[in-house]
Amino acid sequence: MRDVYVIGIGITSFGRLEYPLSEIAAYPAMMAMKDCGIRKIDHLYVSNMGGGRLNHQTGLASAVVDTLSLTPAGAELIENGPASGASAIKTGFMAVASGMHDVVLVTGAERMREVNNLEATEFVATLTHPLAEYIYGVTLPSLAGMFTRLYMDKYGVTERHLAMVAVKNQDNALLNPFAHLHEKITIEAILDSPEAMTNNPYVSEPLRFFDMCPVSDGGACVILASKEVAQKVNRPKVRLAGVGQATDTHAVHERENPTDLLAVRRAAELSMKMAGVKPSDVSVAELHDAFTILEIVESEEVGFFKKGEGHKALERGDTRIGGKIPINTSGGLKGKGHPVGATGIGQAHEIVTQLRGEAKKRQVKDAKVGFTCNFGGFGNNVVCLTFIREDGP
């Protein structure tokens, strides 16, 4: 298996974008090609979840390859719910590692704000089990609310811990020009003040408004290449060293322990084993915090902290920039935004930016190993990626 490198990256602002879906996917691809100076692409992988339903756009990969004037390169769509982006990167990784292609472009996009928040919530709810959950009105926020209550009862997590995640990640987003939310929030304003219930009402108790990620448009891109190609590109060398994917039961109630995210645990183990690193080696991580509870729990499942102690690490400041293991320096889904088909690639964009030393005010000092966790459904299809900076030629 050949080594695979990230040689180019690009990203749009996350938020509301008044462009066709194909252009949202094409713009970061043009940035990535400019970043590495390469125009010859062997194959394109395009990640998207909602184009057909939300934007009346199918055949998105065909539209994107033509928009970029990259025909006759092959192109195809990858869909794995909110984990579509990392799944597309995994597919591109396999194409280069196998020797089938030398240079592949992986771009993801979503235009979710074309519909209102209720419609967007219902669209995402189609990820749930069609017979055991969806037909009874189950949504992702409702699953997250039940999961959070169980976790609170079992491990002592409180609403204050959830608010600490929200404040940390929106603070990080303030340092990211591409982030959706550039709004300073405080624990006092969203939890302790007399106006807290107005400013931060319950959405799916015990989860409040500021425990949820925003609905976002956006796109992101990475270009993957063989070592031979990467050596000719004048960019810091970042190797995609580990890829892991795992699944869990589709219906959440069928899990033996409903507070375990086994797919996260297994995908992280596979990714780090392939890369030859341990959780303690990771310098910076992007974890899928569609709901604030998920950052806490994923930080445990991937091995950064012991089970039930993620909130204690949060209290110590371990997950802040400058802490033991900075998490979601981009702002995460909570602050940067969550255009579902682009999210996993957006996570990779942040990690590569950090490993290159190009993150400016949010830069993690001496970042060497980066990790991402892209969470599909409610933990039923998860993809984790491990990146390593290589010094020298």
Secondary structure, DSSP 8 states (H G I E B T S, - for coil): ---EEEEEEEE--SB---S-HHHHHHHHHHHHHHHHT----SEEEEE-SSHHHHSS---HHHHHHHHTT-TTSEEEEE--GGGHHHHHHHHHHHHHHTTS-SEEEEEEEEE-TTS-HHHHHHHHHTTS-TTTTGGGT--HHHHHHHHHHHHHHHH---HHHHHHHHHHHHHHHTT-TT-S------HIIIIISTTHHHHS-EEETTEEGGGB--B-EEEEEEEEEEHHHHTTS-S-EEEEEEEEEEE--SSGGGSSSTT--HHHHHHHHHHHHHHT--GGG--EEEE--SBHHHHHHHHHHTTSS-TT-HHHHHHHTTTSTTSSS-B-TT-HHHHH-B-HHHHHHHHHHHHHHHHHT--GGG--TT--EEEEEEEETTTTEEEEEEEEEE---
